[in-house]
Amino acid sequence: MSGSTLRRGDRGPEVFELQRRLQRVGAYWGPEDGVYSERVEEAVAEFQRRARVMSDPSGVYGPETRRALEAWTSGREHRS
């Protein structure tokens, strides 16, 4: 993923990849359609709570959330 901030209303391959990563950590069970819907926003907010991400707005896939989710889904960090 390129590193851009994603939020509700965004669409495309980066959102599709986000949906897949959120599924891998058990935060999202919606469609893999590349649409940053309210459901994706809620899943991002849930992940942010679990990962204790504080610098990005709730439900926005910003830099800190991206780093945390990529670490969780690459096996470099253990989930608590």
N, C-alpha and C positions, 0 to 999 in steps of 0.2 A: 504494500500500500504506500502511496506517495507521501502521506503525512499531512494532508489537508484536514481541516476541521470539518466535521459533518454534523448536520442537524436536520430536524424534521423538515420535510419537503425536498431534500436532496435525493437524487436518483443516480444510478449507474453502477459500474463494476465495483467501486470502492464500498458502496453500501451493501452489495451482494456479499463481498468478502467479510464485512462487519457482521452481517447476519449469520454467516457460517461460523465465525469465531464465537459469537454470542451463544450459538447453539452448542458449541463444544464445551462451554463452561456452564451449560444448563440455565442460561438466563433468558433464552428466546426460543419459542416454539412456533413462531408464525411462518408464513411463506418466505421462501428465498426468492424474492422478486426484484431486488435492487432498489426498493422504495423505502426511504427513511420515514416510516409511518409513526403514528402515535405509539403503536405496539413496540416498535424498535426503540423509540425514545424511552419508553418505560423500562425496556430490557437494559438499555445503557445505564439508566439511573439505578437500577437494581445492581448491576455489576459495579458501578461506582461505589455504592454502599458497601458491598462485599469486599472490594479491593481498597477501601478507604481512600478513594480519590477525592481530593478536596479543592484542587485549583481550577478544574473545569466546571462550568455550570451544569447543574443536574440535567441529565438526558442529552447532553451535547458531547459528541465524540471528539474531544480536543486532545492536545498533545499528551497530557498526563494519563488520560484514559486510554489512549492508543498504546502508550508504552506498557501500561499495566496489562491490557488485554493481550497484546502481542507476547509479553513475557509468560502469561498464564497459558497461552495456547501453543507456545513453543517448547514447553517443558523446562524452561530455565528457572521457573519460580514455583514453589509449592503453594497450593491454596490453603488458607487457614479455615 
